[in-house]
Amino acid sequence: MTDHEHEHGHEHGHEHGHEHYDSPKARRARSEYELRTMALEALLVERGLASTDAIDRYVEYVEHRLGPHHGARVVAHAWADPSYAARLLADGTAAAAELGIEGIEGARVRVVANSAGVHNLVVCTLCSCYPWSLLGAPPLWYKSFAYRSRAVAEPRAVLREFGTELDDEVEVRVWDSTAETRYLVLPERPAGTEGWSEDELAALVTRDSMIGAGMPLAPA
Amino acid sequence: MHDLGGLEGFGEVRVEGSGAVAGAPWELRAQGLALLAAGESLRPHLEALPPATYLSTPYFARWLLAVERLLLQRGSIDAGDLDRWRTAIAEDDCPVPARQDPVLVAAMDALMSTAPELPAAVDPLFAVGTRVRVLRQRAVTGVSRCPRYVRGARGRVEGIRGGEVPLDRPRDAAPEPVYTVAFASTELWGPGDEPPFTVHVDLIEHDLTGADDD
């Protein structure tokens, strides 16, 4: 049991229901959407179609269990072990499963590699398909109309907003996740990390670098 | 209105707070409720929102509207009950009732920690390297995974991804091969003001035709 679950389950209990939404002090500022969500939860709980703990569990997955730390572990392992990198690029689903990473949206994972001459960028123009099993829930910008409309039409302009400036000679490859395949970018291993452990390497791997919007951190 | 590739006017991508995955606490609860109660893909219901609603409704609220729409259509809930709860909560300060249910927790665990296996590609018509053209056809059901910005465009098959049952068919229909098709930016957008780049789109076989003679 995580600390978060412990705190929720035992210190506050569920008998009031308020702790799942904004505090009573903020009640006057409750948005129409929050009220409608509360009404839907109340009705579904009443009907037996939902339960407080099942929705708590969802929040726990998004906030704690899932996240880019899984993807970072895959990337660091690929940097440290060239034979794993080859397997990862050949079959992302199987290679992630080797590290025990499976689950939501992870049925068909494809990994595309950046190199000195190639930079990859992942988007979903139709909704916000994203490799949840490796990166968790997508950031708000990934779901924004601005990103979804522009990434396929002016990727370099979008990358500049992230502070990612590419030479003109670099080939940009954009991947629009329009079917069931979920894409992960394998960034280039930063220079100056020879002999680093996989944990040290993983700490350099940012979420945005695995979407292709950014680059890994430079070694300190 | 979900088909946004290439549209203009949405402004900057990187805005204050956009690195977070959610904002207010209700947002993830709405999404969790939607995933748990829907029992099927919500995508068709998200895509069926009227265009003006789609564009003026934030991401998590679209999930809320989509699952409300699905559950009302299905008859699992009725609008009067929903309204009764909304009033009780907003005006009478009624708390959301709490209930524990290990069966539903297990169902949520299954949703999050497993991924249903996808079918293989059976007898793909196009080999890797083949030039193809995207058919210009309207999705009669309103559900299509072929973005408008590639319709009519020519590209090259970069890979065969496996099989999928098209979203506008019954879930037990035969799967079709899915291809990753690479399009030159010049084919999609003309010369543009960025150096040429490539856009890869995953497309189902019935949206493609051979283009070797084009």
Interface residues (C-beta under 8 A of the other chain):
Chain A: H14 E15 H16 G17 H18 H20 Y21 D22 P24 R27 R30 S31 Y33 E34 L35 R36 T37 M38 A39 L40 E41 A42 L43 L44 V45 E46 R47 G48 L49 A50 S51 T52 D53 A54 I55 R57 Y58 V59 Y61 V62 E63 R65 L66 E102 G103 I104 E105 G106 A107 R108 R110 T125 L126 C127 S128 S133 G136 A137 P138 P139 L140 W141 K143 S144 F145 A146 Y147 R148 S149 R150 V152 A153 E154 P155 R156 A157 V158 E161 F162 D168 E171 V172 R173 V174 W175 D176 S177 T178 A179 E180 T181
Chain B: H2 D3 L4 G5 G6 L7 E8 F10 G11 E12 V13 R14 V15 G17 S18 G19 A20 V21 A22 G23 A24 P25 W26 L28 R29 A30 Q31 G32 L33 L35 L36 A37 R43 L46 E47 L55 P58 Y59 F60 A61 L64 V67 E68 S76 I77 D81 L82 D83 W85 R86 A88 I89 A90 D93 C94 P95 V96 P97 A98 R99 Q100 D101 P102 L104 V105 A107 M108 D109 L111 M112 S113 T114 A115 P116 E117 L118 R145 C146 P147 Y149 R161 G162 E164 V178 T180 L188 W189 G192 D193 E194 P195 F197 T198 V199 H200 V201 D202 L203 I204
